[in-house]
Amino acid sequence: MSTAGDTAGAPATTGKVWFVGAGPGAADLLTLRAARVIGAADVVVWAASLVHADVLDHARADAEIVDSSQLAMEGVLPVYERAAARGLTVARIHSGDPALWGAVQEQLDLCRALGLAVEVVPGVSAFTAVAALVGRELTVPEVAQSVILTRLEGGKTPMPPGERVRDFARHGTTMALFLSAARSGQVQAELLAGGYPADTPAVVAYRATWPDELVARCTVGTLEATVKRHRLWKHTLFLVGPALAAAGTRSHLYHPGHFHTFRRAEPAARAELRRRRDDATGAGGDAEPGTPAAPGRAG
């Protein structure tokens, strides 16, 4: 997963910065790799406003700890410059997964320009943590097979054209909305305008996996009232979509009629799957696009 730059003519690498996903809150949701990287770092940069302090238990006793919660990028830059000059290893801890709304790309570019090696350690995202808390699969077969990760437009960071919540809502699938709780009324209006029925299941989750977490089930039509009743405005995630209440349907992956490299299909069960597909699509015939000619054997 290394992303260290090796472009010809780049400055010689003299240190390294790890961008570490801390997960949604609970320190025991750190990956083993994340804990190892934090434990090996000379400098640990973390945001006290977003990351649980228990993650620092993995840091060395002699490591320098920098709280970035009150620093702009210019305040963190000297740490990276010092790492490049002295050959230090830095663990830059981000809440959730660094790939999502973490301002990581600009830091990766900056560190590479300084000649630092960089590597990213993924973390558990809040949307998967919330799904686990409510005991739901977000991609229930025949109900929802996609998950849209987005935020409400009109905030501090401009949204590109075509990425409005109501545009995504037209898909009717599972949606996770980050960074939007302060404008819950607008969120609800956009979801309804995009086509979600008012009774579509929803989950409001505040500080998921933290000791003071709050998780409330509601519907799209009662989302705003739920947020305001609990006086939430930050650190809150919304999950929306029919999969949040749908009964589980039979997955083809574990059906005896499904085959893959390690398992043969049972002929009668395979024929049943084909009949179900044809009934659902109105198709006919024996040919099945995209499958081997001998469906009884593993491919």
N, C-alpha and C positions, 0 to 999 in steps of 0.2 A: 504493500500500500504506500510505498515510498513515493514522494513527489519531489525529491531533491532535484534541483536544477543542475544540469550538466552541459548547458549551452556553451559552445566554444567562445572564449573571450570573457566569460563571466569571472567575477572576482573569486579568488581562492577561498574555499570554505574553511572557516576557522571555528565554528561553533554550530549549535543545532537548536532549533525550536520545535517542540512537539505541541501540536494543537490537540488538546485532549477533551473528548466529550465526557462530561460529568454525569450525564443522565438527567432525569427529571427532578431529582431531589435526594432521595435516600442514598446514603453513601454506599450501601451494599449493592447498589445497581451499577456501580463502576465495573467496567470489564477488568479482567485480570491484567490485560495489557496496560490499561490506563493506570491501575494501581502500581504496576512495575515502573512505568515511565515517571510517574510523580515521585516515586521513591528514589529514582536515580538522578533527579534534576538538581542542579546547583541553585536554580532560582525557580520558584513557583509563583505564577501570576494567576490570581483568581479574583472573581467579583463577589464580594460578600453579600451583595444585594440579590444575587441570582443562584449562587452555588452554596450548598450546605457546608458548614465549617468542618464537619466530620471527614470530608475528603482530605483535609490537611493532615489527618492522622497517618497518612501514607508517606508524607514528606520526611526527608532526613532531618535529624535534630539540628544539623548545621546549615540547612538550606535557608536561603533568603526568601522570605514570604512578602509578596507585593500585592496589596489590595487595589484592584483596578476600578472599583466601583465609583470612585470620584475622579477618575482620570479620563481625559480625552485620549485619542490615539497619540497625540504629541507627548502625553505623559508616560506612555508605555514605550515609546520609541527609544529613550535612553537605555532601557533594559536590553533591547535587541542590539543596540550599538555596542553596549558593553559586552554582550555575549560574543559578538563578532570579534571584538578587539582582544578578548581574553580567552576565547575558546570555551565558553561556558555552555552548559546545556540548560535550556529553559523549558518548563512545562507550563504552557498557557492553557488554563482550564476554562472551558466554555460550558454553559448549561445545556442540557439536552444533547443534541447531535450538532457538531460544528457545521455541518452542511446546510443547516436550516437557520436563517436569520441570525447568524453569528458574527457578521462583519469579518469573516475569516479570509475571504479572497484578497481584500486589500492588504491584510497582514502577511499573507503568503507572498504576495508580490513584493512587499516591502522587505521582508526577510531575505528573499532571493537576491534582491538588489544589493543588500548588505553583504552578500556572500555566505549567508547562513544556509545550512541544510535545513529542510523542513519536512515534517511528516505529520499526518493526521491520524488520530485514533478515534474511530466512530464511537458514538454513545447512544444509549437508549433514548429515543425521542418521547416527549410527553404524550403524543397521540397514541403510541403503542402502550405506554404505561396506563393511560386512562382506559383503553380498551381492556387491559388486563384487570383493572380495578372493578369494572362493571361486568366482567366475565363474558365479553362479546367478541365474536369474530367480525371483522370489518368487511370481509369479502365472502359473504355467504353465497354458495352456488345458486344460480338462477334468481338471485335477489340483487346482489351488487358484486361486481368483479373489479371495481376500481376505487381508489381512495384519492381524493383531491385534497392537497395541502395548500392552504392559502390564508390570506388575511384580508380584512376589510379595506377597501380603497379609501383614499382621502386622509390618511394619517400623516405621520412625519415623513415617511418615505413614499415618494410617488409610485403608483402602480403603472406598469406598461399597458398600452392599449389592449383591450380584449380580455383583461384579467379581472373584470368586475365579479363580485360574488354572485350577482343574479345571472351572469353568463354561465358560470360554473354550475349553478343550481339547476339549470335546464337539463343537466345530465341525470338528475334524480338519484345519483349514487351516493356513497358515503363521502362526507366532507369533514375535514378537520380545520377549524378556524383558530388561528393563533392571533395574539396581539390585538384583539378586537373588543374586549369586554367593556371598555369605557364608552362604547357606542352601541350598546346591545339593542337599542331600539332600531337603529339603522341596519344592524345585522339581521334582525328578524324581518324587517321590511324587505330587504334584498332577497332573503331566502324565499319569502312568500311570492315576491314579484317574479322570481326565477322559476317558480313552478312547484316547489315543495308544498304538499297539502299541509294545512295547519296542524293536523294530527300526526305529522311525521315525527318519529321518536328523536329525542335529542338528549345530550348529556352536557351539563355544565360542571367543569372541574377546576377547582382553585387549588394551587400548590400541590398538585398530585404527588403522592408518596412522601410529602413532608409531614412532620408530626401534626401540623394544624390543617391538613388537607380537608377539603370539603368537596363532595361529589354529589350532585343532585340530578335526578332524572326528570325530564320534562318533555315538552313537545316544541316544535317550531313556533306554534301559536302562543306558547306560554314562556318562551325563552327570555324575553325582556323582563317579564314580571319576576321570574326566578332569579335573574341576576340582581335586580333591584331589591328583592326581598332579602337577599343575603349581603347586599351592599358590596358587591364585587366590582372592581374596575381595573385590576391588573393581575398578572400571574394566573390568568384564567384561560382555559382552553374549551372550545365547543366541539362536540362531535354531533353530527347530524346525518340521518339517513335511515332508510327502512331496515337495513341490516341490524340495527340496534335493538330490534324487537322481533325480527323474523325467526321462525323456527328453523333449525338446521335442516338443509336438504341433503340428499345423498350425494356425496362427492364422487365423481368418476375416478379420482386418483386411487381410492381404496376400494373401489367396486371390483368384484371378482372378474368382471368382464373387461377391465382395463389392463393393458399390458405395458411393460417398459423393459428396460435392459435387464432388470433383475427378477422379473416375474412374468410368467405366462398367463394369458387370459383363459378363462374357462369358456369353451365355445358357446354353451347355452346362454351364459351371462353376457357374452359379447353380443350375441344376437338380440338380447333384450335391450342392451344399450342402444343398438342401432335402431330398433323399433321406437324407442323413446325419442331419439333424436329426430327420426322421420315424422313422428306424430307432432312434435313441437315445431318443426320447420316446414312440414308439408312436402318434404323431399321423398324420393323413392329410389328403388334400385339397390343393388348390392354394393356398388362401389362406395368407398369411404375416402374422400380426399385427405391426403396427408398421412395415410397409414400404409404400412407395408402390405404386400399382396397376401402374405400368410399371417393374419392377425393372431393366430393362436400361439405364435412364438414371440419371445422377447426380441425387441429390436436392438 
